[in-house]
């Protein structure tokens, strides 16, 4: 009887020891020694957690969706495993009057803007440039650039050009050509950055030249004697004498007659038509040795008429 009890006691003890050994073995089997590298620190951790996520939660280590965890968050833990957390950094983006904060791993400016759903136009400016690789917190500034083109048609006023016309008496005017306004196209290009005009460029193109108005103004001098008006080019004050028949022809090989005057050709060209106050119309056809400078000799039909005329100052008009 005693032997049976003893055997039962021994058997129970053996079973207990086996269970205890299994429990201890399971304990040591389930416990894992790992390292966690995060935020510049390395932690040596003993844990019964089953996954990377559980191990981090156990140590109250928070991760953001943009953080990179190696191995992955759902990986099962293994003894001796090393977990590395690469933190995302913040990038401030100033665009369209707003401030955006984006967490990212090292990347190009272009990709960071894409993550923030910020599109960039062809003329927009970005600082730093789109292809810049960033690996630390920075500020990205987006400047919106637009161009506005303004077109207008402007009238070019015609000019009035005055020309002297010796065929018109002084004081008279005549429109030779009517003036017409022209047109030019003015193109103004405005460069606008973030809603403000930063530069202005203007070009002009003449699409229709203006046609000048040409006005003739009389330069012909006109004198009146009684009912007779005559135009003249030169008015001279001269000392006049008179001569009569000598039997010789004039310097122009014409026969002397009333209406012929002897002149200095350097003063009045031969052949010029004249009007002499107190004598009338004449033609410069003759010369004389004493007729120099401001002298003129007028032909009379008789010696008596020549003597009566004598010597006097007269106004001589060289006719047109």
Buried (B, 14 or more C-beta within 10 A) or exposed (E): EEEEEEEEEEEEEEEEEEEEEEEEEEEEEEEBEBEBBBEEEEEEBEBEBEBBBBBBEEBEBEBEEBBEBEBEBEBEBEEEBEBEBBBBBEBEBBBEEEEBEBBBBEBBBEBBBBBBEBEBEEEBBBBBEBEBEBEEEBEBEBBBBEEEEEEEEEEBEBEEEEEEBEEBBEEBEEEEEEBEEBBBBEEBEBBBBBEEEEEEEEEEEEEBEBBBBBBBBBBBBBBEEEEEEBBBEBEBEBBBBBBBBEEEEBBEEEEBEEBBBBBBEEBBEBEBBBBBBEBEBBBBBBBBEEBEEBBBBBBBEEEEBBEEBEEEEBBBBBBB
